[in-house]
Amino acid sequence: MAPTRIVHNADAIAWLRAQGKLVGASVITSLPDVSELPRLGLDGWRRWFEAAAALVMACTVDEGVAIFFQSDIQHGGFWIDKGALVSRAAERSGMSCLFHKIVCRKPPGTSSFGRASYAHMLGFARGQARGHRRARVDVLPDGGFLPGPKSMGAKACADACLFVKSETTTRTVVDPFCGWGTVLAVANALGLDAVGVDIAPRMCRRARKLQIEL
Ligand SMILES: C[S@@+](CC[C@H](N)C(=O)[O-])C[C@H]1O[C@@H](n2cnc3c(N)ncnc32)[C@H](O)[C@@H]1O
């Protein structure tokens, strides 16, 4: 049977609270940057970001994993380390880090301004460790095809989805901030069911349609 895809046009925070535990699913997501939520201001966004990451983790079942893809930014001359923000949320949520990968968004050696040329990809779980008996790539030299400017690359999504497939019993991937739907399209291409949420109707339309061949 072909894998399914459902995309909800909703506020992810309210949607996650209403769902509770995401039975049978793992989460792969990329939380919005401060530039996408300007009304919060930097301090408000930091609090929102950590609380949103903690909520995602609270909704992740014990047999699943929560994977975050986040790019650091420069704000007022200081770097915001989003990997650290997500890790702090994990500590609060009683989750442990399974992996912390670096995904190159541009070739190593490229100068960057304002936004890092790498992204963090961090995976978390509670209970037993997973995937620790195999050697794995921890620097992805190319994130792959980007459907939009703030997208997670298709190769990075495939790496995350393959981890879900090989190291968990969950067969649905949820992306509560799905944007263009890269995670959903790659999950479907790898035979996993996908559920996305986005607050913007136009992103939901894109996320319902996107097809990616691997
Ligand atoms: C970083 S982008 C996600 C990019 C996505 N991973 C991709 O590959 O295209 C963040 C997305 O979160 C959405 N968003 C922002 N606030 C939201 C909220 N409260 N609930 C749901 N979606 C939200 C934005 O519309 C945006 O599409």
The ligand as a MOL file (V3000), in Angstrom:
LIG
                    3D

  0  0  0     0  0            999 V3000
M  V30 BEGIN CTAB
M  V30 COUNTS 27 29 0 0 0
M  V30 BEGIN ATOM
M  V30 1 C 11.9530 26.4170 9.3670 0
M  V30 2 S 10.4220 26.3440 8.5260 0 CHG=1
M  V30 3 C 10.2760 24.6150 8.2420 0
M  V30 4 C 10.9690 24.2080 6.9820 0
M  V30 5 C 10.6910 22.7790 6.6220 0
M  V30 6 N 11.4080 21.8520 7.4830 0
M  V30 7 C 11.0630 22.5060 5.1600 0
M  V30 8 O 11.8920 21.6400 4.8900 0
M  V30 9 O 10.5330 23.2100 4.3140 0 CHG=-1
M  V30 10 C 9.2880 26.6200 9.7980 0
M  V30 11 C 7.8120 26.5460 9.3860 0
M  V30 12 O 7.0490 26.6730 10.5960 0
M  V30 13 C 5.8540 27.3280 10.2820 0
M  V30 14 N 5.3210 27.8520 11.5590 0
M  V30 15 C 5.6900 28.9600 12.2490 0
M  V30 16 N 4.9930 29.0350 13.4010 0
M  V30 17 C 4.1790 27.9500 13.4470 0
M  V30 18 C 3.2460 27.4500 14.3770 0
M  V30 19 N 2.9910 28.0840 15.5340 0
M  V30 20 N 2.6040 26.2970 14.0980 0
M  V30 21 C 2.8510 25.6320 12.9290 0
M  V30 22 N 3.7080 26.0680 11.9970 0
M  V30 23 C 4.3850 27.1960 12.2590 0
M  V30 24 C 6.2100 28.3640 9.2570 0
M  V30 25 O 5.0610 28.6960 8.4620 0
M  V30 26 C 7.3210 27.6290 8.4600 0
M  V30 27 O 6.7600 27.0340 7.3060 0
M  V30 END ATOM
M  V30 BEGIN BOND
M  V30 1 1 1 2
M  V30 2 1 2 3
M  V30 3 1 2 10
M  V30 4 1 3 4
M  V30 5 1 4 5
M  V30 6 1 5 6
M  V30 7 1 5 7
M  V30 8 2 7 8
M  V30 9 1 7 9
M  V30 10 1 10 11
M  V30 11 1 11 12
M  V30 12 1 11 26
M  V30 13 1 12 13
M  V30 14 1 13 14
M  V30 15 1 13 24
M  V30 16 1 14 15
M  V30 17 1 14 23
M  V30 18 2 15 16
M  V30 19 1 16 17
M  V30 20 1 17 18
M  V30 21 2 17 23
M  V30 22 1 18 19
M  V30 23 2 18 20
M  V30 24 1 20 21
M  V30 25 2 21 22
M  V30 26 1 22 23
M  V30 27 1 24 25
M  V30 28 1 24 26
M  V30 29 1 26 27
M  V30 END BOND
M  V30 END CTAB
M  END
